[in-house]
Amino acid sequence: MEIKDIQSSGILEQYVLGVLPETEVAQVEQYIQQYPEIKTEVQKIESALERYAQQLAITPDPALEASILYKIIAIEAAKTIGDKRPSESKTTTSTPTKSSGSGSVASMGAVIAGVLLAGSLFWGYTQSQELKNNQNQLAEVNGKYELLTKDCSKLQAAYQTEQEQIAFLQDFSTQPIVMKGTDKAPNALAAVYWNIDKKKSYLNTRNMPDLATDKQYQLWAIVDGKPVDMGVFDVAAVEGELIEVPFIESPQAFAVTVEKKGGSPTPTLEEMVVIGENT
Amino acid sequence: MAIQTDKNITLEEQIVTFLQQKDKKAISLLYKNYSGALFGIIKRTIPSEEVANEVLQDVFVKVWKNADKYNAQKGRLFTWLVQITRNASIDTIRSGRYQRGTKTDELDVIVSNSLDHSEEADIKDEGLRNVVNELDPKYRSIIDLVYFQSYTQSEVAKELDIPIGTVKTRVRSAILELRKKLGKEFSSAMVLVSFLENYINS
């Protein structure tokens, strides 16, 4: 086939669009290698479609970039043990040019040298602009990558904490002591997850009313009929999360009261919001 | 124009080099430069934001995993990216996670949607918007179906109720028309760019 015929046959368009039958694809690939005109034509078709697609771009959720990177980091981490990255260091050696001038042509030589110098300076300038652009883009990408890596390790830490908490909750030695709301806060609920083997306990709260800024909630354990201070907390910071609280041997009950900021030495019983017995 | 092309090749080469070295900077560069265009293509077949998000992530993972299969001799990077994107979209539809819907009902929606798309798509430049809108609707629908939605030529023939021969001619005419319109817009943009460059450098 003549080059003109190939161009007008429509197979190049079909090739780029990905609708050319398998059997003809190899043929087109051969044309591309064989004829520079065909290669250029294919590139023009590709560019037109690329620009068309770019015009109809829809920006995806920016958060997707991070989750893609996490996936790829996970793939690489799973795949490679002892994978050695080739550290490429390319050294460019510049050969100094030796100039040897003979008397009579010296001034002529100076002119030519001047022109060459100016040319190379201009070339160097445009190259350095290009380089600067590339470097800026690289720096930007590097910065983003570092941020993402930081995000990733933060998420990993959070994930690990949650895993530990789930393991704790699934442990058959973990016993929940549920506290129900009093008249002051009928919808409030709280629970202490208490584990005698691990000597650990966590507190979980729900629907605890907001407090004035000078007040805080205080958790109490009742041991041998006496209240023991278990520390203060702000609901806003812990709602929906497990917080670790001090472990106490043989609690009969747990309760939460509203106290002045920083807590009180003894509970204000009228300000009790939840209470639950260890059965 | 030559400058523009050179820059594109440099960016492409840069990305391909990173990809082949398994350097994750490739992903950031790909995302920055192509995620919008690829997401636009995915959304043509998969309007659900949630599913489309998943497909886009799959695409990037596939690009990463198959980086060594890309051959610059066979075509440009973007063409390869589009192939992966279309396959991922089609796989999603076929897997039953998402239905393309009854085609006959859908076609009108697709064609008119693509006309509305200027609203949703991020066409910042008024001139570019015109290029998209100026394109004859019969050409637009054929590019949309074949390029964005992976319809085969015989599927298009059935959908548009035209002979397959006409589909083939129309595919070529559509791209010629597109090149003509883009060329016009492109050269005027380049004049402006070089004017600005001269202005800044002086």
Boltz contact constraints between the chains, C-beta under 6 A:
constraints:
  - contact:
      token1: [A, 10]
      token2: [B, 168]
      max_distance: 6.0
  - contact:
      token1: [A, 10]
      token2: [B, 172]
      max_distance: 6.0
  - contact:
      token1: [A, 13]
      token2: [B, 171]
      max_distance: 6.0
  - contact:
      token1: [A, 13]
      token2: [B, 172]
      max_distance: 6.0
  - contact:
      token1: [A, 13]
      token2: [B, 175]
      max_distance: 6.0
  - contact:
      token1: [A, 16]
      token2: [B, 79]
      max_distance: 6.0
  - contact:
      token1: [A, 17]
      token2: [B, 146]
      max_distance: 6.0
  - contact:
      token1: [A, 17]
      token2: [B, 147]
      max_distance: 6.0
  - contact:
      token1: [A, 18]
      token2: [B, 83]
      max_distance: 6.0
  - contact:
      token1: [A, 19]
      token2: [B, 146]
      max_distance: 6.0
  - contact:
      token1: [A, 19]
      token2: [B, 153]
      max_distance: 6.0
  - contact:
      token1: [A, 29]
      token2: [B, 74]
      max_distance: 6.0
  - contact:
      token1: [A, 45]
      token2: [B, 175]
      max_distance: 6.0
  - contact:
      token1: [A, 46]
      token2: [B, 76]
      max_distance: 6.0
  - contact:
      token1: [A, 46]
      token2: [B, 79]
      max_distance: 6.0
  - contact:
      token1: [A, 48]
      token2: [B, 178]
      max_distance: 6.0
  - contact:
      token1: [A, 48]
      token2: [B, 179]
      max_distance: 6.0
  - contact:
      token1: [A, 48]
      token2: [B, 182]
      max_distance: 6.0
  - contact:
      token1: [A, 50]
      token2: [B, 78]
      max_distance: 6.0
  - contact:
      token1: [A, 51]
      token2: [B, 182]
      max_distance: 6.0
  - contact:
      token1: [A, 52]
      token2: [B, 178]
      max_distance: 6.0
  - contact:
      token1: [A, 53]
      token2: [B, 37]
      max_distance: 6.0
  - contact:
      token1: [A, 54]
      token2: [B, 37]
      max_distance: 6.0
  - contact:
      token1: [A, 55]
      token2: [B, 123]
      max_distance: 6.0
  - contact:
      token1: [A, 55]
      token2: [B, 128]
      max_distance: 6.0
  - contact:
      token1: [A, 55]
      token2: [B, 132]
      max_distance: 6.0
  - contact:
      token1: [A, 56]
      token2: [B, 40]
      max_distance: 6.0
  - contact:
      token1: [A, 56]
      token2: [B, 117]
      max_distance: 6.0
  - contact:
      token1: [A, 56]
      token2: [B, 121]
      max_distance: 6.0
  - contact:
      token1: [A, 57]
      token2: [B, 36]
      max_distance: 6.0
  - contact:
      token1: [A, 57]
      token2: [B, 37]
      max_distance: 6.0
  - contact:
      token1: [A, 57]
      token2: [B, 40]
      max_distance: 6.0
  - contact:
      token1: [A, 57]
      token2: [B, 121]
      max_distance: 6.0
  - contact:
      token1: [A, 57]
      token2: [B, 122]
      max_distance: 6.0
  - contact:
      token1: [A, 58]
      token2: [B, 39]
      max_distance: 6.0
  - contact:
      token1: [A, 58]
      token2: [B, 40]
      max_distance: 6.0
  - contact:
      token1: [A, 58]
      token2: [B, 43]
      max_distance: 6.0
  - contact:
      token1: [A, 58]
      token2: [B, 120]
      max_distance: 6.0
  - contact:
      token1: [A, 58]
      token2: [B, 121]
      max_distance: 6.0
  - contact:
      token1: [A, 59]
      token2: [B, 36]
      max_distance: 6.0
  - contact:
      token1: [A, 59]
      token2: [B, 122]
      max_distance: 6.0
  - contact:
      token1: [A, 60]
      token2: [B, 35]
      max_distance: 6.0
  - contact:
      token1: [A, 60]
      token2: [B, 39]
      max_distance: 6.0
  - contact:
      token1: [A, 60]
      token2: [B, 56]
      max_distance: 6.0
  - contact:
      token1: [A, 64]
      token2: [B, 53]
      max_distance: 6.0
  - contact:
      token1: [A, 65]
      token2: [B, 31]
      max_distance: 6.0
  - contact:
      token1: [A, 68]
      token2: [B, 57]
      max_distance: 6.0
  - contact:
      token1: [A, 68]
      token2: [B, 60]
      max_distance: 6.0
  - contact:
      token1: [A, 69]
      token2: [B, 27]
      max_distance: 6.0
  - contact:
      token1: [A, 71]
      token2: [B, 61]
      max_distance: 6.0
  - contact:
      token1: [A, 72]
      token2: [B, 64]
      max_distance: 6.0
  - contact:
      token1: [A, 141]
      token2: [B, 25]
      max_distance: 6.0
  - contact:
      token1: [A, 141]
      token2: [B, 28]
      max_distance: 6.0
  - contact:
      token1: [A, 144]
      token2: [B, 28]
      max_distance: 6.0
